[in-house]
């Protein structure tokens, strides 16, 4: 017994254990990319949210945190507490003027810290404590004017420090930065340094490779010690006062490792510039001389390559050059990259590039050339040629002669109006041809067969109206064709024939109509096409009926299709077989088409769809069957679709959906069924929906806060539209504690009660079985009696309770005397019980149908179980009705000691008078008289029959 109780107690304790869920990650005004369960992927984006403080609910395992573009004025000590996994922190474009000591103490894993564009003025000695693994520190565009001597001591692993655009004036002020032993790149541009002398530097990291001193008013640059043995890149652009920069280098061997030198716009006189360049003669490979005066450049160009025998890249952007003279670069035989962009070139003489045998890349963009110069024909090794944004209005067949190795030709932004098939006849190796933003009206004949290696052709933003048959038939290697923003209204059958390698076809922003695709072979000949864009055209259909020639039937390999934003009235209807043939389609953009219905069979042809955008359509209702054929859908955009409910998604079998964007609809309640039907959901955006401010959304609100796998984007911005008196309330302000039913607790109480009740009933049944049965029937008798009391009519004068062993006496003596002699009506078992009715029910019913109960007691009677039940029922009636309804007749002398085992009988005998069956025959007449009198007496319990008074009692 005790063992069972212990097990029961243990069960109760164990059943109360609860699993505490992981906190959710619907951050206020922040978005999260990645999962809380994967530390290496978690990125928290809180930029441009007008924060005044760092958000306090950043997940601990965040790897990248972006709080840029806010109004944060200070970083406090506990702002980044416990973010030990953080690798990248971007706090740029704020108003930070103070960083508390110990702010970064927990960021032991941080590798990049960006504090650009703030209001810091002092870098204190305790500012960077904790940043043991920092490698990149960006402090540009602040107001830093003081750096404590020990500020950078803890940054033992930093490799890049950017202090551009601050208020530093003396070189010794940056000496603390130079104490970083592994520093490789230091940017000090746009400060206030007036002099630079290596004698002022007491220690410089040996690994320093890049030094930026641009845009400083340096009057004197003095290199008198060999403190930069590994310097590779030196930037002195836009430095020096108006009267010029004084350059002094005691030994040319001090900077022999420099390979890149930037002198853009440096204020150095022409006579002084050449000595500076010569200082790097033994090593320089890249020279930037942008933004110089034309005279200065022309005067040094003829000798610069002679002085720099290793020069490979030369940039002369923005030098106001108008003409390139013959043999200007004759001695630049090793230069392979020449940039002459952003000048005012109108004339390039025929031999301007003579001698440049190594030239591979030539930029002539943003000039004033009206034709392709003949000079380029002499650069036989040229691979990249850029003529973009000039004034070229026509091309000649000989313009690109001899450029057989050319791979990239850029002619964007000119005034070319005609393209013929013979123009590019010598460009056998051309891979990229860009002719966008010109005035091309037509391509009357197929493009040259010499372009068999062409992979990219751009014809965007021209005036093309028709694509003729066979135009691209010779471009067997073409992979990308851009025809966006033309006036194309007609595409002839076979226009794309021969494009067997084409992967991308862009036809957006044209004048295509449904009539364009009424022919069968318009989009044929492209078996490898994976991306097709025909957005912003004029497609329109009158009904959802099937098309005779589905436009994409031949595009079996297409993965991406954009048909969004059709002009005029929109697509209006989407034919049910519009997507027929697109068995490989994975991404469909069909937003802003003015659709009000999507046929349930529309997507039967796209079983592998993973991205679907049907936003900005008036879809008042959607059939769930519409999306059941896309089990691989992972991203679904339903924004501004006027949907009153998302219940159809619960039946759409979207078990792999990860991103659901449905902002701007008319949804008021998000139920549990919908959420549970999307088990893989990671991002949910339901902004700008008129939510119900009530318990209908309590489950959704609680789930949004607690679920660790799904991020509800900007939950704190969700406002409510119902009821009217609570319009504008924030959904997150809803008090869900008054709505939530603690099912766990209810189940606990219910199961505990059930278990307890089961065990108690088992104990009672085992130890008190008959008492329970008796109590049940007593209760039934009680109910019956209460019901019958107002109009009770007795059917019998007495119910005779006897044992079968005493039945002869009852039949021979009792029945003749009472029924025949005195006219009483008795109830006997064998005569008056209702057949088929349970015995106990017969006993109860007949006892209550009789005025009195006559118990014939013998030793057999006392041993009988059924007799015991009869006297129990009679006793209950005695106690319940408070009437003298019980008459005891003893057929034998039974001593009190033998009545002791029968507690109930002994109790009755001690309280009630009774009759004994006489042993002498002479006394039988008196016995029958007394029994008849007992049956006639009143039924008040306190008024015993006078005839029975004084009879023998057993003490």
Order of alpha helices (4+ residues) and beta strands (2+ residues): alpha-beta-beta-beta-beta-beta-beta-beta-beta-beta-beta-beta-beta-beta-beta-beta-beta-beta-beta-alpha-beta-alpha-beta-beta-beta-beta-beta-beta-beta-beta-beta-beta-beta-beta-beta-beta-beta-beta-beta-beta-alpha-beta-alpha-beta-beta-alpha-beta-beta-alpha-alpha-beta-beta-alpha-alpha-beta-alpha-alpha-beta-alpha-alpha-beta-alpha
